[in-house]
Amino acid sequence: MSELTTKYNIIDEKPPFNAPLKAQYKLGFGFYTMRERLPVILTQVIDQLSKDKEQIAENFGGETTREELKAAIGKISKLKYELQTDKDFRPIRTDVGDELVWNSFIDGLGQDNSYFSACWLYAETYMYRRLNNIFENTTTLRKLDYFQQQKHKALTNSYDAMVAVLRSIEAFNNEPRKDEEIGSFFRKLLKLNLWGNRCDLSISAGQDVKQDGDPFSLLDALDQCIVSDHTHDIWHCLSATSPKPESSEVVEIINDNSGYELFTDLCLADFIVRHKLVPKVCFNVKAIPWYISDVTPKDMHWTLDTLAGHQTEPLLAQLGTRLKQHFETGAFEMRQVDNFWTSPYEFYRMRDIAPALYDTLSQAKLLIFKGDLNYRKLLGDFNFPYTTPFVEALRGFLPTNLCTLRTVKADLICGLPEGLAEELQQKDASWMVTGEYGVIQFAAK
């Protein structure tokens, strides 16, 4: 460990239960993330910017851009050095509206305010926020998405699988269906959406990911990998007649990754409105490039345009056209982006930090939280014993009915039956970080 100088000693143990996950525990995934994955991701950003500098200069403003790009690459190198040497967090300087939130948060950390001493969630989130902050403080590169190429490939590499999915959906929709058949197919779509979360560029450290084959044909075999499955509860929630006013008949999706996963989000939402489970689905995306592959408004628009404009696959073009119509008619809505989604805060603190967002979410019939980072924020990167009930691990965050669809890529989890974690650990010591297993968990208001 001589090459890593940290604020506190690195502890050669797993993170303890009933405490926040931290990178200072050498046998935890937080340590591996801060030590190995994040420096690689920053290096890849530098390499991509260096390779594309002429194209970027042409797109964003010539000579001024060249100078700003050179300076930005230097600042990313410095950020990487700060990460690797466990420096204290520095304040954010920005005018995008979250400077006060971030800086007061950093001030409140006390001594645990560096990459290896802070809660892993705080440290990793801070790195991505600092990365974007470099570009916010330029004149020409403020809107550059340095992860754009990887996100685009995550969609275009998966066309064959997407067409296979749409064939199955259209075959179902082309016949009159009873309620129980709709419920059964809806549960299949939830599982399809869950496994779409495997395609995560922040886990692959930016390496190309794609979904291939026919994802529907794999669903039954993958059931054994869902270690907590509340799909029946979710269907019961969504299909039940609501005593609330009609304005509450909304499903809110809190999105995770672009590419194939966003495609599965859109397919699920399309099914929900086509079968009149609720009249409206809203999407909650990120304000800035985030954890490599997270959806931004630009990614959503690009995805819709790319699908609708597809030249060789009519099913993709038809889907894209229908999705755009949903947005035009108000059946779909992309929520005004809230900086809370790219804040360091756990969701149980939303009511105090972002009361307007909390109030909006509380009006919905169901919230669907996608992916690993949202799961970490639901649990607050707190290492609950694995049998802790999901609703208990939420620590009071329950604005309305909510569920989470997450493939397991971080060493925290809750809601498991007694003994299952130990059984999986014996099979594969790294079972919690491979994305091979998943959870579909539900908490009723």
URVENMO-V431681 format. One record per backbone hydrogen bond with DSSP energy under -1.0 kcal/mol. NH is the residue of the N-H (numbers start at 1). CO is the residue of the C=O. If there is no record, write none. Layout:
nh: (NH;NH)
co: (CO;CO)
This chain:
nh: (4;11;13;18;21;25;26;27;28;32;33;34;35;36;37;38;40;41;42;43;44;45;46;47;48;49;50;51;52;56;57;58;59;60;61;62;66;67;68;69;70;71;72;73;74;75;76;77;78;79;80;81;82;83;84;85;86;87;89;102;103;104;105;106;107;108;109;112;113;118;120;123;124;125;126;127;128;129;130;131;132;133;134;136;137;138;144;148;151;152;153;154;156;157;158;162;163;164;165;166;167;168;169;170;171;172;173;174;175;182;183;184;185;186;187;188;189;190;191;192;193;194;195;196;197;198;199;200;204;206;207;219;222;225;226;227;230;234;235;236;237;238;239;240;248;249;250;251;252;253;254;255;258;263;264;265;266;267;268;269;270;271;272;273;274;275;276;277;281;282;283;284;286;293;294;295;300;301;302;303;304;305;306;307;308;309;310;317;318;319;320;321;322;323;324;325;326;327;328;329;331;332;333;335;341;342;343;347;349;350;353;354;358;359;360;361;362;363;364;365;366;367;368;369;370;371;375;376;377;378;379;381;382;383;384;388;393;394;395;397;398;402;403;404;405;406;408;412;415;416;420;423;424;425;426;427;428;431;433;435;438;439;440;441;443)
co: (1;24;11;383;381;22;11;13;25;28;29;30;31;32;32;33;36;37;38;39;40;41;42;43;44;45;46;47;48;52;53;54;55;56;57;57;62;63;64;65;66;67;68;69;70;71;72;73;74;75;76;77;78;79;80;81;83;82;113;98;99;100;101;102;103;104;106;109;111;114;21;119;120;121;122;123;124;125;126;127;128;129;130;132;133;135;141;145;147;148;149;150;152;153;155;158;159;160;161;162;163;164;165;166;167;168;169;170;172;178;179;180;181;182;183;184;185;186;187;188;189;190;191;192;194;195;196;198;200;201;204;216;218;222;223;438;440;230;231;232;233;234;235;236;245;246;248;280;366;282;368;284;293;259;260;261;262;263;264;265;266;267;268;269;270;271;273;272;331;251;333;253;295;291;290;256;296;297;298;299;300;301;302;303;304;305;307;313;314;315;316;317;318;319;320;321;322;323;324;325;326;326;281;283;338;339;340;377;346;347;349;350;354;355;356;357;358;360;361;250;250;401;252;403;254;405;371;372;373;374;375;376;379;19;382;385;389;390;392;394;396;443;367;441;369;439;437;410;388;386;417;419;420;421;422;423;424;428;430;408;225;406;228;404;402)
